[in-house]
């Protein structure tokens, strides 16, 4: 079966407008910031795939280990007819779930949602070829804005993997989970991947690897802004910084100006002092009781919580009540 034509609810002009709005707001703030979603042009996506293979970067391996062990349990518990993946990318880890769900004979439809037309077109075509009995329906959209576009009906399982929910600040996270619950019916399922709180000596190197790949990934956001908005950042004049915040229990990635700079973008003049930081990512780490509490507040009941053998990464199965 071939993949269905992509359903596009996010156009290039929407992405450009979003980038402009974020750059204008973030670079005019007292503590400058940019959201991490702008790392991911084609080069940024390549760099992130490289990061996931680095020895320091445990989250991808740990989450895959959980799914490899628990996918049959997830299939049996949910009996999902429709599998929906948010921020799907290549859907590599999701194949473990696809194998388990198609193996038990109940899954009829796979719906990956991602902002990238090219990534979705490639992954949906490949999955349709590899799972010939499966209906594959790709949606181009932003998981923070287009949850109302998810298909209705059937027994649905929504998966949100990779610890991506940790990139949302607490208020954003609460809003996302509430919107997620509103998009589902009572009895539908949510599978959520979350990186767990652990010794910072394990966490920090995952965001500051010895080979410098994460540093290049971090600076890529400046290259995106230069290309898309005609800015004149000198990316090499910014040092990559990864800091553990014990109060918030999250890691922050920052770009630190190594000298005084004046940057022009969108008609603005943005000054950086030597040593000034531009925050580019927050990645929250979670405790099991905290995950369950946030889900409960949004209208989900946690039914299962699993970790890899090292206890590094958690996968929660919850049901909409």
C-alpha positions in Angstrom: 0.0 0.0 0.0 1.3 3.4 -0.9 1.3 6.3 1.6 -1.6 8.7 1.3 -0.9 12.3 0.2 0.4 14.4 3.1 -2.2 16.5 4.9 -0.5 19.9 5.2 -1.7 22.3 7.9 1.6 24.1 8.3 2.9 26.0 5.2 6.4 27.4 4.6 5.0 30.9 5.2 3.8 29.7 8.7 7.3 28.5 9.5 8.9 31.7 8.3 6.4 33.8 10.3 7.1 31.7 13.4 10.8 32.1 13.0 10.5 35.8 12.7 8.3 36.1 15.7 10.6 34.0 17.9 13.7 35.8 16.8 12.1 39.2 17.4 10.8 38.2 20.9 13.9 36.2 22.0 16.6 38.6 20.9 14.9 41.6 22.4 14.4 39.9 25.8 16.5 40.9 28.8 17.9 37.3 28.9 18.1 36.5 25.2 16.7 33.1 24.1 15.7 31.1 21.0 13.5 28.0 20.9 15.2 24.7 20.1 12.9 23.9 17.2 15.0 26.2 14.9 18.0 23.9 15.2 16.4 21.5 12.7 17.0 22.4 9.2 18.5 19.6 7.0 22.0 20.1 8.4 20.7 20.4 12.0 18.7 17.1 11.6 21.9 15.4 10.3 23.9 16.7 13.3 21.2 15.5 15.7 21.2 12.0 14.2 25.0 12.0 14.7 24.5 13.1 18.3 22.2 10.1 19.0 25.1 7.8 18.0 27.7 9.4 20.3 28.9 7.4 23.3 27.9 10.3 25.7 24.3 10.5 24.4 22.4 7.9 26.4 18.7 8.9 25.8 18.2 7.4 22.4 19.7 4.0 23.3 18.0 3.9 26.7 14.5 4.7 25.3 15.1 2.1 22.5 15.9 -0.5 25.1 12.6 0.2 26.9 10.6 -0.1 23.7 12.4 -3.2 22.5 11.5 -4.9 25.7 8.0 -3.5 26.3 6.5 -3.1 22.8 4.6 -6.4 23.0 3.2 -5.4 26.4 2.2 -2.0 25.0 0.4 -3.6 22.0 -1.4 -6.1 24.3 -2.5 -3.4 26.8 -3.7 -0.8 24.3 -5.0 -3.0 21.4 -4.5 0.2 19.3 -6.2 0.4 15.9 -4.6 3.8 15.1 -1.0 4.7 16.1 -0.2 8.5 16.1 3.3 9.7 16.5 4.1 13.4 17.4 7.3 14.9 16.1 7.9 11.7 14.2 11.1 12.4 12.2 12.3 9.2 10.8 10.0 7.1 13.0 12.9 4.7 13.6 12.0 3.7 17.2 8.4 3.6 16.4 9.0 0.6 14.2 9.3 -1.4 17.3 5.7 -0.5 18.1 4.6 -1.0 14.5 6.0 -4.5 14.5 4.3 -5.4 17.8 0.9 -3.8 16.9 0.8 -5.2 13.3 2.0 -8.6 14.7 -1.1 -8.9 16.8 -3.3 -8.0 13.8 -5.2 -5.0 15.1 -3.4 -1.9 13.8 -5.0 -0.4 10.7 -3.6 3.1 10.5 -0.3 4.9 11.3 -0.4 8.7 11.5 3.0 10.5 11.9 2.9 14.2 12.5 5.9 16.4 11.9 6.8 20.0 10.7 9.0 18.8 7.9 7.4 17.9 4.6 10.5 16.3 3.2 11.1 14.2 6.3 7.5 13.0 6.4 7.4 12.3 2.7 10.4 10.0 2.9 9.4 8.2 6.1 5.8 7.6 5.1 6.8 6.2 1.8 9.3 3.8 3.4 6.9 2.7 6.1 4.1 2.1 3.6 6.5 -0.1 1.6 7.6 -2.0 4.7 4.1 -2.5 6.2 2.0 -3.1 3.1 -1.2 -3.8 5.0 -1.0 -0.5 6.9 -2.8 2.8 6.0 -0.1 5.5 6.4 -1.5 9.1 6.7 1.2 11.8 7.3 0.2 15.1 8.8 2.4 18.2 8.4 1.9 20.2 11.5 3.2 21.5 14.8 2.4 19.3 17.8 1.9 22.4 20.0 -0.7 23.9 17.6 -2.3 21.2 15.4 -3.5 18.5 17.8 -7.0 19.2 16.7 -6.1 17.8 13.3 -5.5 14.3 14.6 -7.8 11.7 13.2 -10.7 10.7 15.4 -12.4 7.3 16.0 -11.0 3.9 16.7 -8.8 2.9 19.6 -6.0 5.4 19.4 -2.4 5.3 20.9 -0.5 8.6 20.7 3.3 8.3 21.1 5.6 11.2 22.0 9.1 9.9 22.3 12.7 11.1 22.7 12.2 13.2 25.8 11.0 16.1 23.6 8.4 17.1 26.1 11.3 18.3 28.3 12.0 21.1 25.8 8.8 22.7 26.9 8.8 25.0 29.9 6.5 23.9 32.8 3.6 26.2 31.7 4.0 25.2 28.1 4.1 21.5 29.1 0.9 21.8 31.1 -0.8 23.5 28.1 0.4 20.8 25.8 -0.8 18.0 27.9 -4.2 19.7 28.4 -4.5 20.1 24.7 -3.5 16.5 24.1 -6.2 15.3 26.4 -8.8 17.5 24.7 -7.8 15.9 21.3 -8.5 12.4 22.7 -11.5 10.5 23.8 -11.8 8.8 27.2 -10.0 5.4 26.9 -7.4 6.6 24.3 -3.8 6.0 25.2 -0.6 8.2 25.5 2.9 6.8 25.5 5.4 9.4 26.7 9.2 9.2 26.8 10.9 11.3 29.5 14.6 11.6 30.4 15.0 11.0 34.2 16.8 13.0 36.9 20.2 11.5 37.6 23.8 12.5 38.4 24.7 15.6 36.4 28.0 13.9 35.6 25.9 11.6 33.3 23.6 14.3 32.0 26.0 17.1 31.1 28.3 15.2 28.7 25.2 14.1 26.7 24.8 17.8 25.9 28.6 18.7 25.6 30.3 15.8 23.9 34.0 15.5 23.5 33.8 15.5 19.7 32.1 18.9 19.6 29.1 17.6 17.6 26.6 19.2 20.0 28.4 22.5 19.8 28.0 22.5 16.1 24.3 21.6 16.5 23.9 24.4 18.9 25.5 27.0 16.6 23.4 25.8 13.7 20.5 27.9 15.0 22.5 31.0 14.1 23.3 29.7 10.7 19.5 29.1 10.1 18.8 32.7 11.2 21.5 34.1 8.9 20.2 32.1 5.9 16.5 32.6 6.5 16.4 36.1 7.8 19.5 37.7 6.4 21.2 38.2 9.8 24.9 38.6 10.2 25.7 36.4 13.2 29.3 35.1 13.4 28.5 31.6 14.7 32.2 30.8 15.4 32.3 33.7 17.8 29.9 31.9 20.1 31.0 29.2 22.5 28.8 26.2 23.3 27.8 25.9 27.0 25.7 23.2 28.7 24.7 23.9 32.3 22.8 21.8 34.8 20.2 23.8 36.8 19.6 21.8 40.1 16.7 24.0 41.2 14.6 23.3 38.0 16.2 19.9 37.3 16.9 20.7 33.7 19.9 21.2 31.4 20.3 24.5 29.6 22.2 24.8 26.3 23.5 28.3 25.7 25.6 30.1 23.2 28.1 32.5 24.9 29.5 35.5 23.1 33.3 35.3 23.2 33.7 39.0 22.4 31.4 42.1 22.2 29.2 41.9 19.1 26.6 43.8 17.2 24.2 41.7 15.2 21.7 43.0 12.6 18.5 41.0 12.0 14.9 42.0 11.1 15.7 45.7 11.2 16.9 45.3 14.8 20.4 45.9 16.1 21.2 43.4 18.8 24.2 43.9 21.0 26.0 41.1 22.9 28.5 41.8 25.6 31.6 39.5 25.9 30.4 36.6 28.0 26.7 37.2 27.5 24.6 34.0 27.0 21.9 33.3 24.5 19.7 30.4 25.8 18.8 28.0 23.0 17.4 25.0 24.8 15.9 23.8 28.1 15.8 20.0 28.5 13.9 19.1 31.7 14.6 15.8 33.5 11.8 14.1 35.3 11.0 12.0 38.4 8.3 9.2 38.0 6.0 10.8 40.6 6.3 14.2 38.8 5.4 12.7 35.4 2.3 11.0 36.9 1.2 14.2 38.7 1.4 16.3 35.5 -0.5 13.7 33.5 -3.1 13.4 36.2 -3.6 17.2 36.2 -4.2 17.1 32.4 -6.7 14.2 32.7 -4.7 11.1 32.2 -4.2 8.1 34.5 -0.8 6.4 34.5 -1.1 2.6 34.0 2.5 1.6 33.6 6.0 3.2 33.9 9.1 1.4 32.6 12.8 2.3 32.5 15.8 0.8 30.8 18.1 -1.4 32.9 20.2 1.5 34.0 17.2 3.6 35.1 18.3 6.5 32.8 15.1 7.0 30.8 11.4 6.5 31.5 8.5 5.5 29.3 5.0 6.1 30.7 1.8 4.5 29.4 -1.2 6.6 30.4 -4.9 6.5 29.5 -7.3 9.4 29.0 -10.0 9.4 31.6 
